[in-house]
Amino acid sequence: MKPDTPEVAAARIEAERKRAELMDTARQLQDRLSPGTLAHNAWEGAKIKGADLAEDAVDTVRRHPGIASGVVAALTLFLAREPLLDLAGKVKDDVSDRRRARKSRKASKTQKDTETTQ
C-alpha cells in the first residue's frame, strides 16, 4: 500500500475535522430538542408572555378605570347569576304573598263593612 499524498492526507484530516464538527452539532441539537429542554423553554416563554399580558392589563385598567369596573361588575353578575336569580324569585314570591294578604284583608274588611251596614 502506497502512502497518501499530502493532498489526500490533508483531505482526510479535513474530513475528520468536519465529521467532529457534525457530531458536535448533532449533540447540541439533541440537547436543544430534549423533552426537558423543550418543556423548560416553553415554561419560560409562557411566564414571560403571562407577565407581559398582566402588565398590559394593568396599564389598560389604569387608563380606563370606569370600563374596567363595568367589566368586573358584569363578570361578577354573570358568575353570581344563580344565587341572584334565586334571591329575585324569593323576593317576587314574598311580594306576591304580601299583595294577596293585603287583598284578602281588604276583601274581609269590605265584607265586614257590608255586613255591618245591613
Helices and strands as residue ranges (DSSP letters): H 6-32, H 35-63, H 65-79, H 81-117
